[in-house]
Amino acid sequence: MGSTFGHLFRISTFGESHGGGVGVVIDGCPPLIELSAEEIQVELDRRRPGQSKITTPRNEADQCEILSGIVDGKTLGTPIAILVRNKDQRSQDYSDMAVKYRPSHADATYDAKYGIRAVAGGGRSSARETIGRVAAGAIAKKILNQFGVEIVGYVKRIKDLESAIDPNTVTLEQVESNIVRCPDADCAERMIDLIQQMGGQGDSIGGVVECVARQVPIGLGEPVFDKLEADLAKAVMSLPATKGFEIGSGFAGTLMTGSEHNDEFYTDEEGRIRTVTNRSGGVQGGISNGENIVIRVAFKPTATIRKEQKTVTNTGEAVTLAAKGRHDPCVLPRAVPMVEAMVALVLCDHLLRQRGQCG
């Protein structure tokens, strides 16, 4: 099922949404990194359900257990296994979905490909699978921090409400200052109201998460198939509900001429070659250039909604479905740590690969 990601810093996630638990095995983490369950828990708490009035009310503490790879608070260089047990499953909510396909969900394609699926909670297609990614991302962030790399994600847009945020200066504290994780306070209030309105109507909405990685070393990424932006795109587009990826100017760059779009070079006071602008988004020729890496990820509206919709059964019979269960009316607030985690995994992997190449 393709549950492994990365080259030198590799992760394999496991578990189903309503199974005994979910987790991850991380291979390739260097030894002697100081690491605690509490540090990992900080990131999992940002992702967990039931954290606010605009997220799913599923009541999960998502408490992590480190099963291997760490002794006396330091990594051993051996595989690190992390488990989070499921505690608040309500599998009976999915009885209709055992035969009725949810529009725009993975139900029909899973059945077509495998002939079997974990119906309750969506199984592996559930965003609950991302617990393992976020836990591994916490470790990747710890490694990157030793090199001064900082990653900050935030909600840029929900439906047609777009915030004004400077990726060069935004802080984690500003992101975490409200439940929608939008550092633009006025826009955040309107976003919260809209999400509640949609949830009250049994509907859902999507939006855009923007993420910046600052102080990224020059030289990460490969020039052909393993371009840094290509790996970043694959990483974030493997998250549930993603439908689009941009880096730097993104699609807006197509409206510019070359002379308007090009990032002119200059030498700064410390003798480093820099760019005056950053329309490249910190990556040129597939390789990081030392400027801030800025990406945007589009998330569709949550597929599972309470509004009645037309669909078919697994035998092709025309029916209607008003889904039960506990689902986010908007995935964006909880998607922020997921995007950060995937960016961290890619950068950590490429950093270790670059250090290996350079001795």
C-alpha positions in Angstrom: 0.0 0.0 0.0 3.0 2.3 -0.1 3.2 3.1 3.6 6.9 4.0 3.6 8.3 7.4 2.8 11.9 8.8 2.6 15.4 7.6 1.7 17.9 8.0 4.5 15.3 9.2 7.0 12.6 6.7 6.4 9.2 6.3 8.0 6.6 3.6 7.8 3.1 4.3 9.2 0.7 1.6 10.4 -2.8 1.1 11.8 -6.5 1.9 10.9 -8.7 4.6 12.2 -10.9 2.3 14.3 -8.3 -0.4 15.0 -6.3 -0.9 18.1 -4.0 2.0 17.4 -1.9 3.8 14.8 1.8 4.7 14.7 5.1 4.9 12.9 8.5 3.3 12.7 11.3 5.7 11.9 14.5 4.4 10.5 17.6 6.4 9.8 17.5 8.8 12.8 21.1 9.6 13.9 22.2 8.5 17.3 22.6 10.8 20.4 19.7 13.1 19.6 18.1 14.2 22.8 14.4 13.3 22.5 11.4 12.8 24.8 7.8 11.6 24.4 6.8 15.1 25.7 8.4 16.8 22.7 6.5 14.5 20.3 3.3 15.0 22.2 3.4 18.7 21.7 3.0 18.1 17.9 0.4 15.4 18.3 -1.7 17.7 20.5 -1.8 20.2 17.7 -3.1 17.5 15.4 -5.5 15.6 17.7 -9.3 15.7 17.3 -11.6 17.4 19.8 -9.3 20.3 20.4 -11.8 23.0 19.7 -15.4 23.9 18.7 -14.5 23.8 15.0 -12.9 20.3 14.9 -14.4 16.8 15.1 -15.6 16.0 18.6 -14.0 12.6 18.6 -12.4 12.5 22.1 -8.9 11.1 21.7 -5.9 12.2 23.8 -3.6 10.7 21.2 -1.0 9.9 23.9 2.2 8.5 22.3 4.2 5.6 23.5 7.8 5.2 22.5 8.4 1.5 22.1 12.0 1.4 20.8 15.0 3.4 19.7 15.4 5.7 22.7 17.3 5.1 25.9 17.9 7.6 28.7 16.4 10.4 26.6 18.7 9.9 23.6 18.2 8.2 20.2 20.2 5.0 19.6 20.4 5.2 15.8 18.2 2.2 15.7 14.5 2.1 14.5 12.2 4.3 16.7 8.7 2.8 17.0 5.9 5.1 18.3 2.3 3.9 19.1 -0.9 5.8 19.7 -3.8 3.7 20.9 -7.3 4.4 19.7 -9.7 4.9 22.6 -12.9 6.6 21.3 -14.1 4.6 18.3 -17.8 4.5 17.3 -17.7 1.9 14.5 -21.5 1.7 14.5 -21.7 5.1 12.9 -20.3 3.6 9.7 -22.9 0.8 9.2 -24.5 2.6 6.2 -21.1 3.2 4.6 -20.3 -0.5 4.5 -22.4 -0.6 1.4 -23.1 3.1 0.4 -20.2 4.9 -1.1 -19.4 8.4 0.2 -19.2 10.9 -2.7 -15.5 12.0 -3.3 -14.2 9.6 -0.6 -11.9 6.6 -1.0 -14.6 4.0 -0.4 -15.3 3.1 -4.1 -11.7 3.2 -5.2 -10.5 1.1 -2.3 -13.1 -1.6 -3.1 -12.2 -1.5 -6.8 -8.5 -1.9 -6.1 -8.3 -4.3 -3.1 -11.7 -5.9 -2.9 -11.7 -5.2 0.8 -11.5 -2.2 3.1 -11.7 -1.2 6.7 -15.1 0.5 6.7 -15.1 2.0 10.2 -13.5 5.4 10.2 -12.2 5.0 6.7 -9.3 2.7 7.8 -6.1 3.8 6.2 -7.8 6.5 4.1 -8.6 8.3 7.4 -6.6 11.4 8.5 -6.0 9.4 11.6 -3.1 7.7 9.7 -1.3 11.1 9.9 -0.6 10.6 13.6 2.5 8.6 12.6 3.6 11.3 10.2 3.3 14.1 12.8 5.2 12.0 15.4 8.0 11.4 12.9 7.9 15.0 11.8 8.5 16.1 15.4 11.8 14.1 15.4 12.7 15.5 12.0 12.1 19.0 13.3 14.4 18.3 16.3 17.2 17.3 13.9 16.6 20.3 11.7 16.6 22.6 14.6 20.3 21.7 15.3 21.0 23.3 11.9 18.9 26.3 12.6 16.0 25.3 10.3 12.6 26.6 11.5 9.3 25.4 10.0 6.0 27.4 10.5 2.7 26.5 8.9 -0.6 28.4 9.1 -4.0 28.7 7.5 -3.7 31.1 4.6 -7.3 30.8 3.2 -10.6 29.2 4.0 -13.1 29.2 1.2 -12.9 32.8 0.0 -11.6 34.3 3.2 -7.9 35.0 2.6 -5.5 36.3 5.3 -2.6 38.7 4.9 0.5 37.0 6.5 4.2 37.6 5.9 5.9 34.2 5.8 9.3 35.8 6.6 8.2 37.0 10.0 5.3 34.9 11.1 5.8 33.0 14.4 4.5 29.8 15.9 3.1 31.8 18.8 1.0 33.9 16.3 -0.2 30.7 14.6 -1.3 29.1 17.9 -3.0 32.2 19.2 -6.4 31.1 17.9 -8.2 27.8 17.2 -8.2 28.2 13.4 -4.4 28.7 13.3 -4.5 31.8 11.2 -2.2 34.5 12.4 -4.4 37.3 10.9 -6.7 37.8 13.9 -9.5 39.7 12.1 -9.6 37.1 9.3 -9.4 34.3 11.8 -12.6 35.4 13.5 -14.4 35.4 10.2 -13.0 31.9 9.4 -14.2 30.5 12.7 -17.7 31.9 12.1 -17.8 30.4 8.6 -16.6 27.0 9.7 -19.3 26.9 12.5 -21.9 27.9 10.0 -21.0 25.2 7.6 -20.8 22.6 10.3 -24.3 23.6 11.6 -25.6 23.0 8.1 -24.1 19.6 7.9 -21.7 20.8 5.2 -17.9 21.4 4.9 -15.4 23.8 3.3 -11.8 23.7 2.3 -8.9 26.1 1.9 -5.1 26.6 1.7 -2.3 26.0 4.2 0.9 28.0 3.6 4.2 26.8 5.1 7.6 28.4 5.4 10.9 26.8 6.1 13.5 29.3 7.2 17.3 29.1 7.4 17.4 26.1 5.1 21.0 25.3 4.0 22.0 25.8 0.4 22.3 22.6 -1.7 19.4 20.4 -0.6 17.7 18.5 -3.4 18.8 16.8 -6.6 18.7 18.3 -10.1 16.5 15.7 -11.9 13.8 13.4 -10.5 14.5 14.2 -6.8 14.1 17.9 -7.1 13.4 19.4 -3.7 10.1 20.9 -4.8 9.1 17.6 -6.4 9.7 15.7 -3.2 7.9 18.5 -1.2 5.0 18.2 -3.6 4.8 14.4 -3.3 5.0 14.7 0.5 2.2 17.1 1.1 0.0 15.8 -1.7 0.1 12.4 0.0 -1.9 13.9 2.9 -5.6 13.2 2.9 -7.9 15.8 1.1 -5.1 17.6 -0.7 -5.8 18.8 -4.2 -3.1 21.3 -5.1 0.5 22.4 -4.5 2.4 25.7 -5.2 5.9 26.9 -4.4 7.0 30.5 -4.5 5.0 32.4 -7.0 3.1 29.3 -7.9 0.4 29.7 -10.6 0.4 33.5 -10.2 3.9 33.4 -11.8 2.3 32.4 -15.1 0.9 35.9 -15.3 4.3 37.6 -15.2 7.1 38.0 -17.7 10.5 36.6 -17.2 11.9 40.0 -16.4 9.2 40.5 -13.8 9.5 37.0 -12.3 13.3 36.5 -12.2 14.9 36.8 -8.7 17.9 39.0 -9.3 21.1 38.1 -7.4 23.2 40.3 -5.0 26.0 39.7 -2.5 25.1 40.5 1.1 27.3 42.0 3.8 28.6 38.6 4.8 29.6 37.8 1.2 26.7 35.4 0.6 25.0 35.2 -2.8 21.3 36.1 -2.2 18.2 37.0 -4.2 16.5 40.4 -4.0 13.0 38.7 -4.4 11.9 35.1 -3.7 9.5 34.2 -6.4 11.4 30.9 -6.7 10.2 30.0 -3.2 13.7 29.1 -2.0 14.4 26.4 -4.7 16.1 26.9 -8.0 16.9 24.0 -10.4 15.5 21.6 -7.8 18.1 22.7 -5.2 17.6 25.0 -2.2 19.3 28.4 -2.6 19.3 29.5 1.0 16.2 31.7 0.8 13.0 30.9 2.7 11.1 27.9 1.2 7.5 28.9 0.9 4.8 26.4 -0.2 1.0 26.3 -0.3 -1.2 23.3 -0.2 -4.9 23.2 -1.2 -7.3 21.1 0.8 -10.7 20.2 -0.5 -13.9 20.3 1.6 -14.2 17.3 3.9 -15.9 14.5 1.9 -17.9 13.0 4.7 -20.9 15.4 5.4 -24.3 15.1 7.1 -26.1 16.6 4.2 -28.0 14.0 2.1 -26.4 13.2 -1.2 -27.0 10.9 -4.1 -24.7 7.9 -4.4 -24.7 4.2 -5.1 -24.1 1.0 -3.2 -21.3 -1.5 -3.7 -23.7 -3.4 -6.0 -24.5 -0.3 -8.1 -28.0 0.5 -6.6 -28.9 4.2 -6.6 -29.4 5.4 -3.0 -29.0 8.5 -0.8 -26.6 9.0 2.1 -26.5 11.4 5.0 -23.3 10.3 6.7 -23.1 9.8 10.4 -20.0 9.9 12.6 -17.8 12.8 13.8 -16.0 14.7 11.2 -14.2 18.0 10.8 -16.4 20.6 8.9 -13.0 22.0 7.8 -9.7 20.1 7.9 -7.5 23.2 7.7 -6.8 23.9 11.4 -5.6 20.3 12.1 -3.8 20.1 8.7 -1.3 22.7 9.7 0.9 20.4 11.8 0.5 17.7 9.1 1.9 19.9 6.4 4.8 21.1 8.7 5.6 17.4 9.5 5.8 16.4 5.8 8.0 19.4 5.0 10.2 18.5 7.9 10.5 14.9 6.8 11.6 15.9 3.3 14.1 18.5 4.5 15.6 16.2 7.1 16.0 13.4 4.6 17.7 15.7 2.0 19.9 17.2 4.7 21.2 13.8 5.8 21.7 12.8 2.1 23.6 16.0 1.4 25.8 15.6 4.5 26.5 12.0 3.4 27.5 13.2 -0.1 29.7 15.9 1.3 31.3 13.8 4.0 
